[in-house]
Amino acid sequence: MKERRSSPFMLSETQAALVLLLPFFAVYFCFLVYPFVQGLWISLHDWNLLKVAFNPSAKEFVGLENYRRLFWGRDVEWHPLHRPVPQGLGFLMLALVGWGWLRWRREVLFVAVVMAGILIVGWGFHLGEDGRWFDRRFWPTVARTVTFVALTVPSIVIISLLLAAALNQRTRTMAVLRTLFFVSQVLSVTVVTLIWQIMFSPRQGLIANVFEGLSLEPLTWLTNEHLAMPALVITTVWWSIGIAVMLFLAGLQDINPEIYEASEMDGATAVQSFFLITIPNIGTTLLLVSVLQIVLHFQVFGQSHLMTGGGPNDETQVLVRYIYQTAFRDSEMGRASAMAMTLFVIIGLFSVLQFLLGRGRQ
Amino acid sequence: MRRSNQFWLIILLSVPAFIWSIPTLWMLSLSFQPNDVLARTTSSTGLGLIPFPFTFENYWALISYGKTPQWFLNSLLVAGGMTLGVLVVSTTAGFALARLKFPYKRIVIFVCLLGLMIPEQAVFLPLYIMFADFGWHNSLPSLILPRIAVPIGVFLMMQFFRGTPKEIIEAAKMEGAGWLQVFWHIMLPLSRPAITTLAILTFLYAWNDYLWPLVSAQRPEVFTVTLGLASLQSNFAQSEGLGRIMASGVTASLPIVILFLIFQRHVVQALSLGGSKG
């Protein structure tokens, strides 16, 4: 074997690494890191989109004023038992954590402590006698986003877990059924909202047609204060069940099939083996899917923007849509950036959790 | 006993599977019905799920006038460009992070990892200002560039390259090959499955991207189908007719649904990988 002489132009290992890393880090810093830092910077300014566009010095440094005007109000008070039910739940969770400290997994404890903290601190704030929030729409918007997530994620998790348990067989029929449940996931948000906007339409919608067939009064889903949010939830569940089903199926593959066979020999019914074998063995996947879905649906925008326009009466206004409006309709970049940073912190908490869970699984 | 259980399970599952498919089938069926019929009723035959009376008129109209063909082309260019960009930066950086030794490597990986935590919504406002300052808005590259900077592809490729045998690289180095040659001639051909997976995921993501195109593209000439469809929705049923909008919806979904059906296994694998690895 003839040994080739290395050419003088040959790169050393470090040089090669530099060359190979350069393209990624160039775009990474230009289009992710720098904008993120810039976003933080903007959130500390009184920054009007149009004025600054014409005159770059038209911005004013205001420190944390944007955040104060979002979160705070006049005459805000805090009491440990202002809302006894959610706050009591928080204290109960803390007690449970204290009691079960050594037995639970660390990630579970982390979630429990953070959730308890949010429940206790968050629900303790309220307005005094003649107080008012500086931004009347911010907290209601956060609450509606949380409501959306709280309705969507458990529905997705429960439905997809049941489906996955039923679909967990390597036959051709099951593969076809799996595909049917998954296909809606690859549609774009605009196609999904297009379909469901018309599905829900009281005049032309399929649901209205079914109601008329049963001689019932068609519902005005998207313009009714009580039905608009459920309509968005139905749409979202229909849209995003696919990934959850697939993740659960992957998790179910890890369960030894002999356990099921043994339990079937012992005369266990399908329902019994679901609760006694499937659920206990799929804990990590369950947590992972939940966190993944929470992160995903906190960023909800298209459904609200396209189907209801945040209405009726702000009933479906969500955080990202409020950011979008504040920035591009009201031109208040500073305040919008402060909201975006708030969203980042919320999502960031869950992303860290997702990462921890993913590592725990390996 | 077992066999009959199986039978009932399939019957039991067919009901939700059918209900799940109804919205998509309905869109498909409406897109094949004449607009004047749809203006009167959307449930002419079998709740409107059977396309009768049947017509291709909506699709002809879509192709002959309206902006959908242009949007479709834009989507192909944007999704294709983004996929290419992501592949280039992810394979190179992924290989370097997985197989090369260099100073401060742990810190570099950690910096990449931090990027995973930044959601699109936290950067789209400053990006908007930045692109406006440069006058880059309303162009196809401006729809592509910011979306190339996603670290998830780098992590997917890094994970993959870590699983490849070290001996191949050592053998090639013995032969006197440089690192870039090792990457180009050995690692890239090896990583075809991982590249396919990443490419499909990126394409899906790019095709369906909505928030950034919404703020960056204001002129209809640079809309993607996803965005164009949103602009049709805001005045839907009045101007163009329900059938045509549904035809646009079907057209907009066709490439990704086909792509998904062909590469189903890759997509599913990648999603479960992405799910567990964050």
Chai-1 contact restraints between the chains, C-beta under 6 A:
chainA,res_idxA,chainB,res_idxB,connection_type,confidence,min_distance_angstrom,max_distance_angstrom,comment,restraint_id
A,R4,B,G176,contact,1.0,0.0,6.0,A-B,restraint_1
A,S6,B,G176,contact,1.0,0.0,6.0,A-B,restraint_2
A,M10,B,G178,contact,1.0,0.0,6.0,A-B,restraint_3
A,L11,B,W179,contact,1.0,0.0,6.0,A-B,restraint_4
A,E13,B,L100,contact,1.0,0.0,6.0,A-B,restraint_5
A,E13,B,K101,contact,1.0,0.0,6.0,A-B,restraint_6
A,T14,B,F102,contact,1.0,0.0,6.0,A-B,restraint_7
A,A16,B,W179,contact,1.0,0.0,6.0,A-B,restraint_8
A,A17,B,A96,contact,1.0,0.0,6.0,A-B,restraint_9
A,A17,B,L100,contact,1.0,0.0,6.0,A-B,restraint_10
A,A17,B,F102,contact,1.0,0.0,6.0,A-B,restraint_11
A,L20,B,T92,contact,1.0,0.0,6.0,A-B,restraint_12
A,L20,B,A96,contact,1.0,0.0,6.0,A-B,restraint_13
A,L21,B,A93,contact,1.0,0.0,6.0,A-B,restraint_14
A,L21,B,A96,contact,1.0,0.0,6.0,A-B,restraint_15
A,P23,B,V89,contact,1.0,0.0,6.0,A-B,restraint_16
A,P23,B,T92,contact,1.0,0.0,6.0,A-B,restraint_17
A,F24,B,V89,contact,1.0,0.0,6.0,A-B,restraint_18
A,F24,B,A93,contact,1.0,0.0,6.0,A-B,restraint_19
A,V27,B,I148,contact,1.0,0.0,6.0,A-B,restraint_20
A,V27,B,A149,contact,1.0,0.0,6.0,A-B,restraint_21
A,Y28,B,A149,contact,1.0,0.0,6.0,A-B,restraint_22
A,F31,B,P146,contact,1.0,0.0,6.0,A-B,restraint_23
A,F31,B,A149,contact,1.0,0.0,6.0,A-B,restraint_24
A,L32,B,G115,contact,1.0,0.0,6.0,A-B,restraint_25
A,L32,B,A149,contact,1.0,0.0,6.0,A-B,restraint_26
A,P35,B,V123,contact,1.0,0.0,6.0,A-B,restraint_27
A,P35,B,P126,contact,1.0,0.0,6.0,A-B,restraint_28
A,P35,B,L127,contact,1.0,0.0,6.0,A-B,restraint_29
A,F36,B,I118,contact,1.0,0.0,6.0,A-B,restraint_30
A,F36,B,V123,contact,1.0,0.0,6.0,A-B,restraint_31
A,Q38,B,P126,contact,1.0,0.0,6.0,A-B,restraint_32
A,G39,B,P126,contact,1.0,0.0,6.0,A-B,restraint_33
A,A166,B,L13,contact,1.0,0.0,6.0,A-B,restraint_34
A,T173,B,I10,contact,1.0,0.0,6.0,A-B,restraint_35
A,L177,B,L13,contact,1.0,0.0,6.0,A-B,restraint_36
A,L177,B,A17,contact,1.0,0.0,6.0,A-B,restraint_37
A,L180,B,A17,contact,1.0,0.0,6.0,A-B,restraint_38
A,L180,B,S21,contact,1.0,0.0,6.0,A-B,restraint_39
A,F181,B,W20,contact,1.0,0.0,6.0,A-B,restraint_40
A,V186,B,I256,contact,1.0,0.0,6.0,A-B,restraint_41
A,V186,B,F260,contact,1.0,0.0,6.0,A-B,restraint_42
A,L187,B,S253,contact,1.0,0.0,6.0,A-B,restraint_43
A,S188,B,N208,contact,1.0,0.0,6.0,A-B,restraint_44
A,S188,B,T226,contact,1.0,0.0,6.0,A-B,restraint_45
A,V189,B,Y210,contact,1.0,0.0,6.0,A-B,restraint_46
A,T190,B,T226,contact,1.0,0.0,6.0,A-B,restraint_47
A,T190,B,L229,contact,1.0,0.0,6.0,A-B,restraint_48
A,T190,B,A230,contact,1.0,0.0,6.0,A-B,restraint_49
A,V191,B,G249,contact,1.0,0.0,6.0,A-B,restraint_50
A,V191,B,A252,contact,1.0,0.0,6.0,A-B,restraint_51
A,V191,B,S253,contact,1.0,0.0,6.0,A-B,restraint_52
A,L194,B,Q233,contact,1.0,0.0,6.0,A-B,restraint_53
A,L194,B,G249,contact,1.0,0.0,6.0,A-B,restraint_54
A,I195,B,P23,contact,1.0,0.0,6.0,A-B,restraint_55
A,I195,B,M27,contact,1.0,0.0,6.0,A-B,restraint_56
A,M199,B,P23,contact,1.0,0.0,6.0,A-B,restraint_57
A,Q204,B,T42,contact,1.0,0.0,6.0,A-B,restraint_58
A,L206,B,W26,contact,1.0,0.0,6.0,A-B,restraint_59
A,N209,B,S43,contact,1.0,0.0,6.0,A-B,restraint_60
A,N209,B,L47,contact,1.0,0.0,6.0,A-B,restraint_61
A,I243,B,L271,contact,1.0,0.0,6.0,A-B,restraint_62
A,M246,B,V268,contact,1.0,0.0,6.0,A-B,restraint_63
A,M246,B,L271,contact,1.0,0.0,6.0,A-B,restraint_64
A,M246,B,S272,contact,1.0,0.0,6.0,A-B,restraint_65
A,L247,B,S272,contact,1.0,0.0,6.0,A-B,restraint_66
A,L247,B,G275,contact,1.0,0.0,6.0,A-B,restraint_67
A,A250,B,S272,contact,1.0,0.0,6.0,A-B,restraint_68
A,L292,B,G275,contact,1.0,0.0,6.0,A-B,restraint_69
A,Q299,B,Q121,contact,1.0,0.0,6.0,A-B,restraint_70
A,F301,B,L211,contact,1.0,0.0,6.0,A-B,restraint_71
A,G302,B,Y210,contact,1.0,0.0,6.0,A-B,restraint_72
A,L306,B,A230,contact,1.0,0.0,6.0,A-B,restraint_73
A,L306,B,Q233,contact,1.0,0.0,6.0,A-B,restraint_74
A,V320,B,Q121,contact,1.0,0.0,6.0,A-B,restraint_75
A,A327,B,L125,contact,1.0,0.0,6.0,A-B,restraint_76
A,A336,B,L125,contact,1.0,0.0,6.0,A-B,restraint_77
A,S337,B,L125,contact,1.0,0.0,6.0,A-B,restraint_78
A,A340,B,Q121,contact,1.0,0.0,6.0,A-B,restraint_79
A,A340,B,A122,contact,1.0,0.0,6.0,A-B,restraint_80
A,L343,B,Q121,contact,1.0,0.0,6.0,A-B,restraint_81
A,F344,B,A122,contact,1.0,0.0,6.0,A-B,restraint_82
A,I347,B,P119,contact,1.0,0.0,6.0,A-B,restraint_83
A,G348,B,M117,contact,1.0,0.0,6.0,A-B,restraint_84
A,S351,B,M117,contact,1.0,0.0,6.0,A-B,restraint_85
A,Q354,B,G278,contact,1.0,0.0,6.0,A-B,restraint_86
A,F355,B,G278,contact,1.0,0.0,6.0,A-B,restraint_87
A,G358,B,S276,contact,1.0,0.0,6.0,A-B,restraint_88
A,G358,B,K277,contact,1.0,0.0,6.0,A-B,restraint_89
A,G358,B,G278,contact,1.0,0.0,6.0,A-B,restraint_90
A,R361,B,S276,contact,1.0,0.0,6.0,A-B,restraint_91
